């Protein structure tokens, strides 16, 4: 059990936040009146009180709550153990779910210039409000559910015009999600659907790869010859490094059951710390392709997280190696 030491808001973005005695948390929005609230995943920013105190000891004795643009300062909890999907209860009934670990700073702030360090990119966590309510400084805060940071985080993105319009039921996406959860022991951060529109697919891939600390995005559907099958083009547009071995393994496995496997245009690749893999749209083919690469994914995702283990000495297989925590 921890305590809310401070609650801070700002009316405009780019400003330090000011402490408030109490605020109202609004479901799927954030703190009422705060500039960073809105229908997105980074609604609430949180720092541990001990990390703020550590910065005071580094030469900022007058540092106040809100100076790192954080919404909540909490004490008595180890935030470093919380991965995506972990849940916190604040006050009597408000609840938050962790949606991002740290953030990318595109410019050095005044705090960094003064101390040579800024803790929000490394130690801050971000959350979405899943149950609203009024909270006040001094309220209790407790961890309701912990998803360990070493757990791989996955998103399944079904690409289908008909499913996005509600004209068909998506069975491939949920089947892929269940397989990844069962075999890779991953946390399924999200299962969602987008139409066969290249820009929308690209935007969804960037959204999950660029801010959420997601390890694996599986794009299901749109990999064939049909005029609106544009998933491969969307994947190529956003990845920075190709992973052709995965594509070859999937086509090779499928070719053992159907000659149509050679028609698959599925591609995969890496965008910073996220692996993006495209899969066929049918449930059977999607799971079949996924099963072909699952034995190597745990090791590959660990390497993306910075695992220094020697690939030649460590067997490639599920459960091999330990993933390092992301900052």
Phi and psi in degrees as GROMACS dihedral restraints (atoms count N, CA, C in turn):
[ dihedral_restraints ]
;  ai    aj    ak    al  type     phi  dphi    fc
    3     4     5     6     1  -121.7    20    10
    4     5     6     7     1  -171.3    20    10
    6     7     8     9     1  -135.4    20    10
    7     8     9    10     1   142.9    20    10
    9    10    11    12     1   -81.8    20    10
   10    11    12    13     1   106.9    20    10
   12    13    14    15     1   -78.1    20    10
   13    14    15    16     1   -34.2    20    10
   15    16    17    18     1  -155.4    20    10
   16    17    18    19     1   148.4    20    10
   18    19    20    21     1  -125.2    20    10
   19    20    21    22     1   127.8    20    10
   21    22    23    24     1  -132.6    20    10
   22    23    24    25     1   145.4    20    10
   24    25    26    27     1  -139.7    20    10
   25    26    27    28     1   163.3    20    10
   27    28    29    30     1  -137.5    20    10
   28    29    30    31     1   150.5    20    10
   30    31    32    33     1   -83.8    20    10
   31    32    33    34     1   -23.2    20    10
   33    34    35    36     1  -130.0    20    10
   34    35    36    37     1   149.0    20    10
   36    37    38    39     1   -71.4    20    10
   37    38    39    40     1   152.3    20    10
   39    40    41    42     1    86.3    20    10
   40    41    42    43     1     2.6    20    10
   42    43    44    45     1  -111.2    20    10
   43    44    45    46     1   154.4    20    10
   45    46    47    48     1   -65.1    20    10
   46    47    48    49     1   153.0    20    10
   48    49    50    51     1   -95.7    20    10
   49    50    51    52     1   154.6    20    10
   51    52    53    54     1  -111.4    20    10
   52    53    54    55     1   140.2    20    10
   54    55    56    57     1   -64.6    20    10
   55    56    57    58     1   144.8    20    10
   57    58    59    60     1  -127.7    20    10
   58    59    60    61     1   150.0    20    10
   60    61    62    63     1   -70.1    20    10
   61    62    63    64     1   -39.4    20    10
   63    64    65    66     1  -155.9    20    10
   64    65    66    67     1   157.1    20    10
   66    67    68    69     1  -145.1    20    10
   67    68    69    70     1   168.2    20    10
   69    70    71    72     1  -109.8    20    10
   70    71    72    73     1   124.0    20    10
   72    73    74    75     1   -88.4    20    10
   73    74    75    76     1   131.5    20    10
   75    76    77    78     1  -113.3    20    10
   76    77    78    79     1   130.5    20    10
   78    79    80    81     1   -56.7    20    10
   79    80    81    82     1   132.9    20    10
   81    82    83    84     1    56.8    20    10
   82    83    84    85     1    26.5    20    10
   84    85    86    87     1  -136.9    20    10
   85    86    87    88     1   -51.5    20    10
   87    88    89    90     1   124.7    20    10
   88    89    90    91     1  -149.1    20    10
   90    91    92    93     1   -89.6    20    10
   91    92    93    94     1   126.2    20    10
   93    94    95    96     1   -57.9    20    10
   94    95    96    97     1   124.4    20    10
   96    97    98    99     1    92.5    20    10
   97    98    99   100     1    -5.4    20    10
   99   100   101   102     1   -89.7    20    10
  100   101   102   103     1   140.7    20    10
  102   103   104   105     1   -65.1    20    10
  103   104   105   106     1   -24.6    20    10
  105   106   107   108     1   -93.8    20    10
  106   107   108   109     1     2.7    20    10
  108   109   110   111     1   -72.6    20    10
  109   110   111   112     1   157.9    20    10
  111   112   113   114     1   154.1    20    10
  112   113   114   115     1   170.2    20    10
  114   115   116   117     1   -80.1    20    10
  115   116   117   118     1    69.7    20    10
  117   118   119   120     1  -146.6    20    10
  118   119   120   121     1  -179.9    20    10
  120   121   122   123     1   -83.6    20    10
  121   122   123   124     1   -21.9    20    10
  123   124   125   126     1  -100.7    20    10
  124   125   126   127     1    67.8    20    10
  126   127   128   129     1   -87.4    20    10
  127   128   129   130     1   -34.2    20    10
  129   130   131   132     1  -129.6    20    10
  130   131   132   133     1   131.1    20    10
  132   133   134   135     1  -107.3    20    10
  133   134   135   136     1   141.5    20    10
  135   136   137   138     1  -134.1    20    10
  136   137   138   139     1   136.4    20    10
  138   139   140   141     1  -127.1    20    10
  139   140   141   142     1   150.5    20    10
  141   142   143   144     1   -82.2    20    10
  142   143   144   145     1   139.8    20    10
  144   145   146   147     1   -59.9    20    10
  145   146   147   148     1   -35.3    20    10
  147   148   149   150     1   -67.5    20    10
  148   149   150   151     1   -28.8    20    10
  150   151   152   153     1   -73.7    20    10
  151   152   153   154     1   -37.7    20    10
  153   154   155   156     1   -65.2    20    10
  154   155   156   157     1   -41.2    20    10
  156   157   158   159     1   -63.9    20    10
  157   158   159   160     1   -35.9    20    10
  159   160   161   162     1   -61.0    20    10
  160   161   162   163     1   -36.3    20    10
  162   163   164   165     1   -69.6    20    10
  163   164   165   166     1   -33.4    20    10
  165   166   167   168     1   -62.3    20    10
  166   167   168   169     1   -40.5    20    10
  168   169   170   171     1   -70.4    20    10
  169   170   171   172     1   -17.5    20    10
  171   172   173   174     1   -84.3    20    10
  172   173   174   175     1     1.6    20    10
  174   175   176   177     1   125.3    20    10
  175   176   177   178     1    14.2    20    10
  177   178   179   180     1  -124.6    20    10
  178   179   180   181     1    68.1    20    10
  180   181   182   183     1   -63.9    20    10
  181   182   183   184     1   -22.6    20    10
  183   184   185   186     1   -95.9    20    10
  184   185   186   187     1    11.5    20    10
  186   187   188   189     1   -60.3    20    10
  187   188   189   190     1   130.9    20    10
  189   190   191   192     1  -112.1    20    10
  190   191   192   193     1   159.0    20    10
  192   193   194   195     1   -59.4    20    10
  193   194   195   196     1   134.3    20    10
  195   196   197   198     1    98.5    20    10
  196   197   198   199     1   -10.8    20    10
  198   199   200   201     1   -70.0    20    10
  199   200   201   202     1   -19.8    20    10
  201   202   203   204     1   -96.2    20    10
  202   203   204   205     1    12.1    20    10
  204   205   206   207     1    65.4    20    10
  205   206   207   208     1    28.9    20    10
  207   208   209   210     1   -87.1    20    10
  208   209   210   211     1   147.8    20    10
  210   211   212   213     1   -84.4    20    10
  211   212   213   214     1   -43.5    20    10
  213   214   215   216     1  -124.0    20    10
  214   215   216   217     1   137.4    20    10
  216   217   218   219     1  -114.4    20    10
  217   218   219   220     1   121.1    20    10
  219   220   221   222     1  -122.0    20    10
  220   221   222   223     1   147.5    20    10
  222   223   224   225     1  -122.5    20    10
  223   224   225   226     1   157.6    20    10
  225   226   227   228     1    87.1    20    10
  226   227   228   229     1     2.6    20    10
  228   229   230   231     1  -126.3    20    10
  229   230   231   232     1   147.3    20    10
  231   232   233   234     1   -96.3    20    10
  232   233   234   235     1    94.7    20    10
  234   235   236   237     1   -69.5    20    10
  235   236   237   238     1   -19.8    20    10
  237   238   239   240     1   -69.9    20    10
  238   239   240   241     1   -12.7    20    10
  240   241   242   243     1   -89.2    20    10
  241   242   243   244     1   -11.5    20    10
  243   244   245   246     1   -88.1    20    10
  244   245   246   247     1   122.4    20    10
  246   247   248   249     1  -100.8    20    10
  247   248   249   250     1   179.0    20    10
  249   250   251   252     1   -57.9    20    10
  250   251   252   253     1   139.1    20    10
  252   253   254   255     1    92.7    20    10
  253   254   255   256     1   -12.8    20    10
  255   256   257   258     1   -63.7    20    10
  256   257   258   259     1   149.7    20    10
  258   259   260   261     1  -123.3    20    10
  259   260   261   262     1   142.0    20    10
  261   262   263   264     1  -122.0    20    10
  262   263   264   265     1   140.6    20    10
  264   265   266   267     1  -107.8    20    10
  265   266   267   268     1   130.3    20    10
  267   268   269   270     1  -120.3    20    10
  268   269   270   271     1   129.7    20    10
  270   271   272   273     1    67.5    20    10
  271   272   273   274     1  -143.3    20    10
  273   274   275   276     1   -80.9    20    10
  274   275   276   277     1   -31.7    20    10
  276   277   278   279     1  -156.2    20    10
  277   278   279   280     1    -4.0    20    10
  279   280   281   282     1   -71.2    20    10
  280   281   282   283     1   141.8    20    10
  282   283   284   285     1  -133.5    20    10
  283   284   285   286     1   145.4    20    10
  285   286   287   288     1  -126.1    20    10
  286   287   288   289     1   148.9    20    10
  288   289   290   291     1  -121.3    20    10
  289   290   291   292     1   134.9    20    10
  291   292   293   294     1   -71.4    20    10
  292   293   294   295     1   129.7    20    10
  294   295   296   297     1  -122.5    20    10
  295   296   297   298     1   -13.4    20    10
  297   298   299   300     1  -158.0    20    10
  298   299   300   301     1   144.6    20    10
  300   301   302   303     1  -111.6    20    10
  301   302   303   304     1   115.9    20    10
  303   304   305   306     1    65.4    20    10
  304   305   306   307     1  -171.9    20    10
  306   307   308   309     1  -160.7    20    10
  307   308   309   310     1   165.9    20    10
  309   310   311   312     1   -94.0    20    10
  310   311   312   313     1   126.1    20    10
  312   313   314   315     1   -97.5    20    10
  313   314   315   316     1   124.6    20    10
  315   316   317   318     1   -88.6    20    10
  316   317   318   319     1   -10.9    20    10
  318   319   320   321     1  -148.5    20    10
  319   320   321   322     1   147.8    20    10
  321   322   323   324     1   -76.3    20    10
  322   323   324   325     1   128.4    20    10
  324   325   326   327     1   -84.2    20    10
  325   326   327   328     1   175.0    20    10
  327   328   329   330     1   -63.5    20    10
  328   329   330   331     1   -35.4    20    10
  330   331   332   333     1   -62.6    20    10
  331   332   333   334     1   -43.7    20    10
  333   334   335   336     1   -62.3    20    10
  334   335   336   337     1   -42.8    20    10
  336   337   338   339     1   -63.0    20    10
  337   338   339   340     1   -32.5    20    10
  339   340   341   342     1   -79.7    20    10
  340   341   342   343     1   -34.5    20    10
  342   343   344   345     1  -115.6    20    10
  343   344   345   346     1   -12.2    20    10
  345   346   347   348     1    76.0    20    10
  346   347   348   349     1    14.7    20    10
  348   349   350   351     1  -156.9    20    10
  349   350   351   352     1   155.2    20    10
  351   352   353   354     1  -145.6    20    10
  352   353   354   355     1   126.5    20    10
  354   355   356   357     1   -84.7    20    10
  355   356   357   358     1   -21.3    20    10
  357   358   359   360     1   -60.7    20    10
  358   359   360   361     1   -45.0    20    10
  360   361   362   363     1   -62.2    20    10
  361   362   363   364     1   -32.6    20    10
  363   364   365   366     1   -94.1    20    10
  364   365   366   367     1   -39.1    20    10
  366   367   368   369     1  -115.9    20    10
  367   368   369   370     1   -11.6    20    10
  369   370   371   372     1   -73.8    20    10
  370   371   372   373     1   150.7    20    10
  372   373   374   375     1  -125.0    20    10
  373   374   375   376     1   155.3    20    10
  375   376   377   378     1  -122.7    20    10
  376   377   378   379     1   151.2    20    10
  378   379   380   381     1  -144.9    20    10
  379   380   381   382     1   161.8    20    10
  381   382   383   384     1  -112.2    20    10
  382   383   384   385     1   144.6    20    10
  384   385   386   387     1   -80.7    20    10
  385   386   387   388     1   120.7    20    10
  387   388   389   390     1  -108.9    20    10
  388   389   390   391     1   -11.1    20    10
  390   391   392   393     1  -149.4    20    10
  391   392   393   394     1   123.7    20    10
  393   394   395   396     1   -83.5    20    10
  394   395   396   397     1   176.9    20    10
  396   397   398   399     1   154.8    20    10
  397   398   399   400     1   167.3    20    10
  399   400   401   402     1   -89.2    20    10
  400   401   402   403     1   132.4    20    10
  402   403   404   405     1  -125.5    20    10
  403   404   405   406     1   156.7    20    10
  405   406   407   408     1  -138.5    20    10
  406   407   408   409     1   155.2    20    10
  408   409   410   411     1   -58.4    20    10
  409   410   411   412     1   134.9    20    10
  411   412   413   414     1    98.3    20    10
  412   413   414   415     1   -11.8    20    10
  414   415   416   417     1   -65.9    20    10
  415   416   417   418     1   156.1    20    10
  417   418   419   420     1   -75.7    20    10
  418   419   420   421     1   148.1    20    10
  420   421   422   423     1  -134.4    20    10
  421   422   423   424     1   132.0    20    10
  423   424   425   426     1  -135.1    20    10
  424   425   426   427     1   153.3    20    10
  426   427   428   429     1   -86.1    20    10
  427   428   429   430     1   117.9    20    10
  429   430   431   432     1   -85.6    20    10
  430   431   432   433     1   -39.6    20    10
  432   433   434   435     1  -147.0    20    10
  433   434   435   436     1   135.2    20    10
  435   436   437   438     1  -112.1    20    10
  436   437   438   439     1   122.6    20    10
  438   439   440   441     1  -102.9    20    10
  439   440   441   442     1   109.6    20    10
  441   442   443   444     1   -57.6    20    10
  442   443   444   445     1   147.1    20    10
  444   445   446   447     1   -65.8    20    10
  445   446   447   448     1   -25.0    20    10
  447   448   449   450     1   -73.4    20    10
  448   449   450   451     1   -12.7    20    10
  450   451   452   453     1   -67.7    20    10
  451   452   453   454     1   131.0    20    10
  453   454   455   456     1   -66.8    20    10
  454   455   456   457     1   144.9    20    10
  456   457   458   459     1  -111.3    20    10
  457   458   459   460     1   129.3    20    10
  459   460   461   462     1  -130.5    20    10
  460   461   462   463     1   149.1    20    10
  462   463   464   465     1  -125.3    20    10
  463   464   465   466     1   136.6    20    10
  465   466   467   468     1  -112.5    20    10
  466   467   468   469     1   119.3    20    10
  468   469   470   471     1  -114.0    20    10
  469   470   471   472     1   105.2    20    10
  471   472   473   474     1   -82.0    20    10
  472   473   474   475     1   130.5    20    10
  474   475   476   477     1  -109.5    20    10
  475   476   477   478     1   108.4    20    10
  477   478   479   480     1  -163.0    20    10
  478   479   480   481     1   125.1    20    10
  480   481   482   483     1   -61.8    20    10
  481   482   483   484     1   -49.5    20    10
  483   484   485   486     1   -65.4    20    10
  484   485   486   487     1   -42.9    20    10
  486   487   488   489     1   -66.9    20    10
  487   488   489   490     1   -37.8    20    10
  489   490   491   492     1   -66.2    20    10
  490   491   492   493     1   -26.9    20    10
  492   493   494   495     1   -91.1    20    10
  493   494   495   496     1    -2.9    20    10
  495   496   497   498     1    80.6    20    10
  496   497   498   499     1    14.1    20    10
  498   499   500   501     1   -87.5    20    10
  499   500   501   502     1   -13.2    20    10
  501   502   503   504     1  -144.6    20    10
  502   503   504   505     1   153.7    20    10
  504   505   506   507     1   -93.3    20    10
  505   506   507   508     1   129.7    20    10
  507   508   509   510     1   -77.6    20    10
  508   509   510   511     1   114.0    20    10
  510   511   512   513     1  -106.9    20    10
  511   512   513   514     1   -26.9    20    10
  513   514   515   516     1   -67.7    20    10
  514   515   516   517     1   -46.6    20    10
  516   517   518   519     1   -58.2    20    10
  517   518   519   520     1   -53.7    20    10
  519   520   521   522     1   -60.4    20    10
  520   521   522   523     1   -35.2    20    10
  522   523   524   525     1   -66.0    20    10
  523   524   525   526     1   -41.3    20    10
  525   526   527   528     1   -64.5    20    10
  526   527   528   529     1   -43.6    20    10
  528   529   530   531     1   -59.9    20    10
  529   530   531   532     1   -43.9    20    10
  531   532   533   534     1   -64.9    20    10
  532   533   534   535     1   -37.6    20    10
  534   535   536   537     1   -66.5    20    10
  535   536   537   538     1   -43.1    20    10
  537   538   539   540     1   -65.2    20    10
  538   539   540   541     1   -40.1    20    10
  540   541   542   543     1   -65.2    20    10
  541   542   543   544     1   -40.9    20    10
  543   544   545   546     1   -72.4    20    10
  544   545   546   547     1   -48.0    20    10
  546   547   548   549     1   -89.4    20    10
  547   548   549   550     1   -45.1    20    10
  549   550   551   552     1   -86.6    20    10
  550   551   552   553     1   -11.4    20    10
  552   553   554   555     1    60.0    20    10
  553   554   555   556     1    33.5    20    10
  555   556   557   558     1   -85.8    20    10
  556   557   558   559     1   156.2    20    10
  558   559   560   561     1   -86.5    20    10
  559   560   561   562     1   126.3    20    10
  561   562   563   564     1   -85.3    20    10
  562   563   564   565     1   100.4    20    10
  564   565   566   567     1   -68.7    20    10
  565   566   567   568     1   -37.5    20    10
  567   568   569   570     1  -160.3    20    10
  568   569   570   571     1   145.6    20    10
  570   571   572   573     1  -126.3    20    10
  571   572   573   574     1   115.2    20    10
  573   574   575   576     1  -139.8    20    10
  574   575   576   577     1   170.8    20    10
  576   577   578   579     1  -128.9    20    10
  577   578   579   580     1   136.7    20    10
  579   580   581   582     1  -130.9    20    10
  580   581   582   583     1   154.8    20    10
  582   583   584   585     1   -73.9    20    10
  583   584   585   586     1   170.5    20    10
  585   586   587   588     1   -77.1    20    10
  586   587   588   589     1    62.0    20    10
  588   589   590   591     1  -121.1    20    10
  589   590   591   592     1   119.6    20    10
  591   592   593   594     1   -57.4    20    10
  592   593   594   595     1   -43.2    20    10
  594   595   596   597     1   -63.5    20    10
  595   596   597   598     1   -41.0    20    10
  597   598   599   600     1   -67.5    20    10
  598   599   600   601     1   -37.0    20    10
  600   601   602   603     1   -65.4    20    10
  601   602   603   604     1   -47.2    20    10
  603   604   605   606     1   -58.1    20    10
  604   605   606   607     1   -45.6    20    10
  606   607   608   609     1   -61.4    20    10
  607   608   609   610     1   -41.0    20    10
  609   610   611   612     1   -66.0    20    10
  610   611   612   613     1   -42.4    20    10
  612   613   614   615     1   -63.1    20    10
  613   614   615   616     1   -44.3    20    10
  615   616   617   618     1   -65.0    20    10
  616   617   618   619     1   -40.0    20    10
  618   619   620   621     1   -56.9    20    10
  619   620   621   622     1   -47.1    20    10
  621   622   623   624     1   -79.3    20    10
  622   623   624   625     1   -31.1    20    10
  624   625   626   627     1   -81.3    20    10
  625   626   627   628     1   -27.2    20    10
  627   628   629   630     1   -94.6    20    10
  628   629   630   631     1   -13.3    20    10
  630   631   632   633     1  -140.6    20    10
  631   632   633   634     1   -13.8    20    10
  633   634   635   636     1   -97.7    20    10
  634   635   636   637     1    -5.4    20    10
  636   637   638   639     1    64.7    20    10
  637   638   639   640     1    39.1    20    10
  639   640   641   642     1   -85.7    20    10
  640   641   642   643     1   134.1    20    10
  642   643   644   645     1   -84.1    20    10
  643   644   645   646     1   -38.8    20    10
  645   646   647   648     1  -139.8    20    10
  646   647   648   649     1   127.2    20    10
  648   649   650   651     1  -117.9    20    10
  649   650   651   652     1   124.1    20    10
  651   652   653   654     1  -109.9    20    10
  652   653   654   655     1   114.1    20    10
  654   655   656   657     1   -96.5    20    10
  655   656   657   658     1   113.4    20    10
  657   658   659   660     1  -105.0    20    10
  658   659   660   661     1   115.0    20    10
  660   661   662   663     1   110.4    20    10
  661   662   663   664     1   159.5    20    10
  663   664   665   666     1    76.8    20    10
  664   665   666   667     1    30.8    20    10
  666   667   668   669     1  -109.8    20    10
  667   668   669   670     1     7.3    20    10
  669   670   671   672     1   -97.9    20    10
  670   671   672   673     1  -150.6    20    10
  672   673   674   675     1   -97.9    20    10
  673   674   675   676     1    -8.1    20    10
  675   676   677   678     1   -60.2    20    10
  676   677   678   679     1   149.8    20    10
  678   679   680   681     1   -54.6    20    10
  679   680   681   682     1   -32.8    20    10
  681   682   683   684     1   -96.1    20    10
  682   683   684   685     1     9.3    20    10
  684   685   686   687     1   -82.0    20    10
  685   686   687   688     1    93.9    20    10
  687   688   689   690     1  -122.6    20    10
  688   689   690   691     1    11.4    20    10
  690   691   692   693     1   -58.6    20    10
  691   692   693   694     1   -44.7    20    10
  693   694   695   696     1   -58.0    20    10
  694   695   696   697     1   -39.7    20    10
  696   697   698   699     1   -64.0    20    10
  697   698   699   700     1   -39.0    20    10
  699   700   701   702     1   -66.4    20    10
  700   701   702   703     1   -41.7    20    10
  702   703   704   705     1   -63.6    20    10
  703   704   705   706     1   -46.3    20    10
  705   706   707   708     1   -60.7    20    10
  706   707   708   709     1   -33.6    20    10
  708   709   710   711     1   -68.4    20    10
  709   710   711   712     1   -25.8    20    10
  711   712   713   714     1  -107.5    20    10
  712   713   714   715     1   -22.7    20    10
  714   715   716   717     1   -76.6    20    10
  715   716   717   718     1   159.1    20    10
  717   718   719   720     1  -113.1    20    10
  718   719   720   721     1   -21.9    20    10
  720   721   722   723     1  -139.1    20    10
  721   722   723   724     1   130.0    20    10
  723   724   725   726     1   -77.3    20    10
  724   725   726   727     1   152.8    20    10
  726   727   728   729     1  -127.2    20    10
  727   728   729   730     1    70.8    20    10
  729   730   731   732     1   -64.2    20    10
  730   731   732   733     1   -25.3    20    10
  732   733   734   735     1   -60.3    20    10
  733   734   735   736     1   -36.2    20    10
  735   736   737   738     1   -66.3    20    10
  736   737   738   739     1   -43.4    20    10
  738   739   740   741     1   -62.1    20    10
  739   740   741   742     1   -43.1    20    10
  741   742   743   744     1   -63.9    20    10
  742   743   744   745     1   -41.9    20    10
  744   745   746   747     1   -64.4    20    10
  745   746   747   748     1   -40.3    20    10
  747   748   749   750     1   -66.9    20    10
  748   749   750   751     1   -44.7    20    10
  750   751   752   753     1   -67.2    20    10
  751   752   753   754     1   -36.8    20    10
  753   754   755   756     1   -64.4    20    10
  754   755   756   757     1   -43.6    20    10
  756   757   758   759     1   -65.0    20    10
  757   758   759   760     1   -42.2    20    10
  759   760   761   762     1   -69.1    20    10
  760   761   762   763     1   -31.3    20    10
  762   763   764   765     1   -66.2    20    10
  763   764   765   766     1   -16.5    20    10
  765   766   767   768     1   -74.1    20    10
  766   767   768   769     1   -17.1    20    10
  768   769   770   771     1  -114.8    20    10
  769   770   771   772     1   -22.5    20    10
  771   772   773   774     1  -154.2    20    10
  772   773   774   775     1   138.3    20    10
  774   775   776   777     1   -70.1    20    10
  775   776   777   778     1   -14.6    20    10
  777   778   779   780     1   -67.8    20    10
  778   779   780   781     1   -11.8    20    10
  780   781   782   783     1   -57.9    20    10
  781   782   783   784     1   -32.0    20    10
  783   784   785   786     1   -69.9    20    10
  784   785   786   787     1   -10.4    20    10
  786   787   788   789     1   -87.2    20    10
  787   788   789   790     1    -7.7    20    10
  789   790   791   792     1   -69.3    20    10
  790   791   792   793     1   132.2    20    10
  792   793   794   795     1  -105.0    20    10
  793   794   795   796     1    15.3    20    10
  795   796   797   798     1   -57.5    20    10
  796   797   798   799     1   137.9    20    10
  798   799   800   801     1  -132.2    20    10
  799   800   801   802     1   163.4    20    10
  801   802   803   804     1  -144.7    20    10
  802   803   804   805     1   164.1    20    10
  804   805   806   807     1   178.7    20    10
  805   806   807   808     1  -180.0    20    10
  807   808   809   810     1  -113.9    20    10
  808   809   810   811     1   133.3    20    10
  810   811   812   813     1  -119.5    20    10
  811   812   813   814     1   104.0    20    10
  813   814   815   816     1    55.1    20    10
  814   815   816   817     1  -112.9    20    10
  816   817   818   819     1   -99.3    20    10
  817   818   819   820     1    14.8    20    10
  819   820   821   822     1  -119.6    20    10
  820   821   822   823     1   131.8    20    10
  822   823   824   825     1   -92.4    20    10
  823   824   825   826     1   128.1    20    10
  825   826   827   828     1  -114.2    20    10
  826   827   828   829     1   125.2    20    10
  828   829   830   831     1  -127.8    20    10
  829   830   831   832     1   132.0    20    10
  831   832   833   834     1   -99.4    20    10
  832   833   834   835     1   141.2    20    10
  834   835   836   837     1  -128.3    20    10
  835   836   837   838     1   157.2    20    10
  837   838   839   840     1   -61.6    20    10
  838   839   840   841     1   164.3    20    10
  840   841   842   843     1   -87.0    20    10
  841   842   843   844     1   -19.2    20    10
  843   844   845   846     1   -80.6    20    10
  844   845   846   847     1   147.4    20    10
  846   847   848   849     1   -59.0    20    10
  847   848   849   850     1   -46.8    20    10
  849   850   851   852     1   -63.8    20    10
  850   851   852   853     1   -46.8    20    10
  852   853   854   855     1   -67.4    20    10
  853   854   855   856     1   -37.8    20    10
  855   856   857   858     1   -63.1    20    10
  856   857   858   859     1   -46.7    20    10
  858   859   860   861     1   -68.1    20    10
  859   860   861   862     1   -38.7    20    10
  861   862   863   864     1   -61.3    20    10
  862   863   864   865     1   -44.7    20    10
  864   865   866   867     1   -66.6    20    10
  865   866   867   868     1   -42.3    20    10
  867   868   869   870     1   -61.9    20    10
  868   869   870   871     1   -43.7    20    10
  870   871   872   873     1   -60.0    20    10
  871   872   873   874     1   -28.4    20    10
  873   874   875   876     1   -67.8    20    10
  874   875   876   877     1   -27.3    20    10
  876   877   878   879     1  -110.4    20    10
  877   878   879   880     1   -12.2    20    10
  879   880   881   882     1   -56.0    20    10
  880   881   882   883     1   -37.9    20    10
  882   883   884   885     1   -60.5    20    10
  883   884   885   886     1   -21.6    20    10
  885   886   887   888     1  -102.8    20    10
  886   887   888   889     1   -11.6    20    10
  888   889   890   891     1   -68.4    20    10
  889   890   891   892     1   -39.9    20    10
  891   892   893   894     1   -58.6    20    10
  892   893   894   895     1   -43.8    20    10
  894   895   896   897     1   -66.6    20    10
  895   896   897   898     1   -43.5    20    10
  897   898   899   900     1   -63.3    20    10
  898   899   900   901     1   -42.3    20    10
  900   901   902   903     1   -68.4    20    10
  901   902   903   904     1   -34.7    20    10
  903   904   905   906     1   -62.9    20    10
  904   905   906   907     1   -40.5    20    10
  906   907   908   909     1   -63.8    20    10
  907   908   909   910     1   -37.6    20    10
  909   910   911   912     1   -62.0    20    10
  910   911   912   913     1   -33.9    20    10
  912   913   914   915     1   -78.1    20    10
  913   914   915   916     1    -7.3    20    10
  915   916   917   918     1   105.9    20    10
  916   917   918   919     1    14.7    20    10
  918   919   920   921     1   -61.4    20    10
  919   920   921   922     1   121.4    20    10
  921   922   923   924     1   -85.0    20    10
  922   923   924   925     1     5.1    20    10
  924   925   926   927     1   -59.5    20    10
  925   926   927   928     1   146.1    20    10
  927   928   929   930     1   -74.0    20    10
  928   929   930   931     1   118.8    20    10
  930   931   932   933     1   -60.3    20    10
  931   932   933   934     1   -35.0    20    10
  933   934   935   936     1   -71.1    20    10
  934   935   936   937     1   -27.5    20    10
  936   937   938   939     1   -94.5    20    10
  937   938   939   940     1   -26.5    20    10
  939   940   941   942     1   -97.7    20    10
  940   941   942   943     1   125.1    20    10
  942   943   944   945     1   -63.1    20    10
  943   944   945   946     1   140.6    20    10
  945   946   947   948     1   -86.1    20    10
  946   947   948   949     1   116.4    20    10
  948   949   950   951     1  -177.6    20    10
  949   950   951   952     1   167.2    20    10
  951   952   953   954     1   -63.9    20    10
  952   953   954   955     1   135.3    20    10
  954   955   956   957     1    86.0    20    10
  955   956   957   958     1    -2.9    20    10
  957   958   959   960     1   -82.3    20    10
  958   959   960   961     1   129.0    20    10
  960   961   962   963     1    85.5    20    10
  961   962   963   964     1   164.0    20    10
  963   964   965   966     1  -123.1    20    10
  964   965   966   967     1   126.6    20    10
  966   967   968   969     1   -73.5    20    10
  967   968   969   970     1   134.7    20    10
  969   970   971   972     1   -76.5    20    10
  970   971   972   973     1   153.6    20    10
  972   973   974   975     1   -72.9    20    10
  973   974   975   976     1   145.7    20    10
  975   976   977   978     1   -82.0    20    10
  976   977   978   979     1   155.8    20    10
